Amino acid sequence: MPPKTRSSYQHGHLPQALGEAVLELIGERGVRGFTLAEAARRSGVSVSAPYRHYSDREALLAAVAVQAYGVLQRRLAAAKTKTPEPIVQICAMAAAYVRFARDDRPRFELLFESGIDKAAHPDLAIAADAAYEQFLASVVSACASHEDMVPSLAMAVRACAHGYAALLLDGSLEQSGVTKRLAPAVAGRAVRHLVDAFLRNEELHAASFTATSGGSP
């Protein structure tokens, strides 16, 4: 069957139509498996039409990725509003991150497998920072008495959540007995263990320092 086209452009919404086409094509072929011309045809316009808005394929992907980061940010923000406890917020966001990868794979692959140069697309870098600020804000609150460990813990939380998402998508979790349905909760528990270990280690270090120094600064 020929690929479906849409009529959005006829109503003056070419960027939206192209964005939808990009996500469809990623879902079908992967993030590197299509051309700008194919996205144009899927949108029902000429192959030259996208160049009215985007200089090249990467510029189009970057624009769609900015929107995808917005989706991720909103999902992380929604997850953390369910509790005032920072550590529980972090775990809930880790689960939401894995759920995003599971339920919205085209956007996830666009964000993390497209190889877009964020330095060449400042709006994309800003959108990425805004999404990860959700994690960072809760980590800052969780580490109120250990500010020096914020950067390392924030990165560790992101790495753990992303690792579970990647293992989910490549089938490794299912091979080890973790179903797609359970993967978000499993990731959330793993992040809880990680955060607890970080904080416990910091407390033990502080206690050891106080004991050996006699309480002196």
C-alpha positions as CSV (number, residue, x, y, z in Angstrom):
1,M,0.0,0.0,0.0
2,P,1.3,3.5,-0.7
3,P,2.3,5.6,2.3
4,K,-0.5,7.7,3.7
5,T,-0.4,11.5,3.3
6,R,-2.0,14.2,5.3
7,S,-3.8,17.4,4.4
8,S,-2.4,19.6,7.2
9,Y,-0.3,21.6,4.8
10,Q,-3.4,22.6,2.9
11,H,-4.4,24.4,6.0
12,G,-1.1,26.2,6.5
13,H,0.5,23.8,9.0
14,L,3.5,22.4,7.1
15,P,5.9,22.2,10.2
16,Q,3.3,20.3,12.1
17,A,2.6,17.9,9.2
18,L,6.3,17.4,8.7
19,G,6.8,16.7,12.4
20,E,4.1,14.1,12.4
21,A,5.6,12.5,9.3
22,V,9.0,12.4,10.9
23,L,7.7,10.5,13.9
24,E,5.8,8.1,11.7
25,L,8.8,7.3,9.6
26,I,11.0,6.9,12.7
27,G,8.5,4.4,14.1
28,E,8.6,2.5,10.8
29,R,12.3,2.7,9.8
30,G,14.3,4.1,12.6
31,V,15.7,7.6,13.0
32,R,18.3,7.2,10.2
33,G,16.1,5.3,7.8
34,F,14.4,8.1,5.8
35,T,15.1,11.3,3.9
36,L,13.7,14.8,4.0
37,A,12.1,14.1,0.6
38,E,10.2,11.1,2.1
39,A,9.0,13.2,5.0
40,A,7.7,15.8,2.4
41,R,5.9,13.1,0.4
42,R,4.4,11.7,3.6
43,S,3.1,15.1,4.4
44,G,1.5,15.5,0.9
45,V,3.8,18.3,-0.3
46,S,6.5,18.7,-2.9
47,V,10.1,17.7,-2.0
48,S,11.1,21.3,-2.1
49,A,8.4,22.6,0.3
50,P,10.2,21.7,3.6
51,Y,13.1,24.0,2.6
52,R,10.8,27.0,3.2
53,H,11.1,26.3,6.9
54,Y,14.2,24.1,7.3
55,S,17.7,24.3,5.8
56,D,18.2,20.6,5.8
57,R,17.1,17.2,7.3
58,E,18.9,17.8,10.6
59,A,17.2,21.2,11.1
60,L,13.9,19.5,10.7
61,L,14.9,16.7,13.1
62,A,16.1,19.3,15.6
63,A,12.8,21.2,15.5
64,V,10.9,18.0,16.1
65,A,13.3,17.0,18.9
66,V,12.7,20.4,20.7
67,Q,9.0,19.4,20.8
68,A,9.9,15.9,21.9
69,Y,11.9,17.3,24.9
70,G,8.8,19.3,25.7
71,V,6.8,16.1,25.9
72,L,9.4,14.5,28.1
73,Q,9.6,17.5,30.4
74,R,5.8,17.6,30.9
75,R,5.8,13.9,31.7
76,L,8.6,14.2,34.3
77,A,6.9,17.3,35.8
78,A,3.6,15.4,36.1
79,A,5.3,12.5,37.8
80,K,6.9,14.6,40.5
81,T,3.7,16.5,41.3
82,K,2.3,13.4,42.9
83,T,4.5,13.7,46.0
84,P,6.3,16.4,47.9
85,E,9.1,14.0,49.0
86,P,12.2,14.7,46.8
87,I,13.6,11.1,46.8
88,V,10.2,9.7,45.8
89,Q,9.9,12.4,43.1
90,I,13.2,11.2,41.7
91,C,12.1,7.6,41.6
92,A,8.7,8.6,40.0
93,M,10.5,10.6,37.3
94,A,12.9,7.7,36.6
95,A,9.8,5.5,36.1
96,A,8.2,8.1,33.9
97,Y,11.4,8.3,31.8
98,V,11.3,4.6,31.1
99,R,7.6,4.8,30.4
100,F,8.3,7.5,27.9
101,A,10.8,5.3,26.1
102,R,8.4,2.4,26.1
103,D,5.2,4.2,25.0
104,D,6.7,6.9,22.8
105,R,9.7,5.1,21.2
106,P,9.9,7.3,18.0
107,R,10.4,10.5,20.1
108,F,12.8,8.7,22.4
109,E,14.9,7.5,19.5
110,L,14.8,10.9,17.9
111,L,16.2,12.4,21.1
112,F,18.9,9.9,21.7
113,E,19.8,8.1,18.5
114,S,19.7,10.9,15.9
115,G,23.1,12.3,16.6
116,I,21.9,15.9,16.3
117,D,24.6,18.4,17.2
118,K,23.1,20.4,20.1
119,A,25.9,23.0,19.7
120,A,24.5,23.7,16.2
121,H,21.0,24.0,17.5
122,P,20.8,26.1,20.7
123,D,17.1,25.7,21.0
124,L,17.5,22.0,21.3
125,A,20.2,22.3,24.0
126,I,17.8,24.6,26.0
127,A,14.9,22.2,25.6
128,A,17.1,19.3,26.8
129,D,18.3,21.3,29.9
130,A,14.7,22.2,30.7
131,A,13.7,18.6,30.7
132,Y,16.6,17.5,32.9
133,E,16.0,20.4,35.3
134,Q,13.1,18.4,36.6
135,F,15.5,15.7,37.8
136,L,18.0,18.3,39.0
137,A,15.6,20.3,41.1
138,S,14.5,17.2,43.1
139,V,18.1,16.0,43.5
140,V,19.0,19.5,44.9
141,S,16.2,19.1,47.4
142,A,17.2,15.6,48.3
143,C,20.8,16.7,48.9
144,A,20.1,19.8,50.9
145,S,22.8,19.0,53.4
146,H,25.3,17.6,50.9
147,E,25.3,20.2,48.1
148,D,28.7,19.0,46.8
149,M,27.2,15.6,45.7
150,V,24.4,17.1,43.6
151,P,26.2,17.0,40.2
152,S,27.4,13.4,40.6
153,L,24.0,12.1,41.9
154,A,22.0,13.9,39.3
155,M,24.1,12.3,36.5
156,A,23.9,8.9,38.2
157,V,20.1,9.1,38.3
158,R,19.9,10.1,34.7
159,A,22.3,7.4,33.7
160,C,20.4,4.7,35.6
161,A,17.0,5.8,34.2
162,H,18.4,6.0,30.6
163,G,20.1,2.6,31.0
164,Y,16.9,0.9,31.9
165,A,15.2,2.7,29.0
166,A,17.8,1.5,26.6
167,L,17.8,-2.1,27.9
168,L,14.0,-2.1,27.6
169,L,14.1,-1.0,24.0
170,D,16.8,-3.5,22.9
171,G,15.0,-6.4,24.6
172,S,17.5,-7.1,27.3
173,L,15.1,-6.5,30.2
174,E,12.5,-8.9,28.8
175,Q,15.3,-11.5,28.3
176,S,16.1,-11.2,32.0
177,G,12.5,-11.5,33.0
178,V,11.4,-7.9,33.3
179,T,8.3,-7.3,31.2
180,K,7.6,-4.0,29.4
181,R,4.7,-3.4,31.8
182,L,6.9,-3.7,34.9
183,A,10.0,-2.0,33.5
184,P,9.1,1.5,34.8
185,A,8.5,0.4,38.3
186,V,11.7,-1.7,38.3
187,A,13.7,1.3,37.1
188,G,12.1,3.4,39.9
189,R,13.2,1.0,42.5
190,A,16.7,0.8,41.2
191,V,17.0,4.5,41.3
192,R,15.7,4.5,44.9
193,H,18.5,2.1,45.8
194,L,21.0,4.3,44.0
195,V,19.9,7.5,45.8
196,D,19.8,5.8,49.2
197,A,23.4,4.4,48.6
198,F,24.7,7.9,47.6
199,L,23.1,9.6,50.7
200,R,24.2,6.8,53.1
201,N,27.7,6.9,51.8
202,E,27.9,10.7,52.3
203,E,26.5,10.4,55.8
204,L,29.0,7.7,56.7
205,H,31.8,9.9,55.2
206,A,30.7,12.9,57.2
207,A,30.4,10.8,60.4
208,S,33.9,9.4,59.9
209,F,35.3,12.9,59.3
210,T,33.7,14.2,62.5
211,A,35.0,11.3,64.5
212,T,38.6,11.6,63.3
213,S,38.7,15.3,63.5
214,G,37.1,15.6,66.9
215,G,34.3,17.7,65.4
216,S,36.7,20.4,64.2
217,P,35.8,22.1,60.8
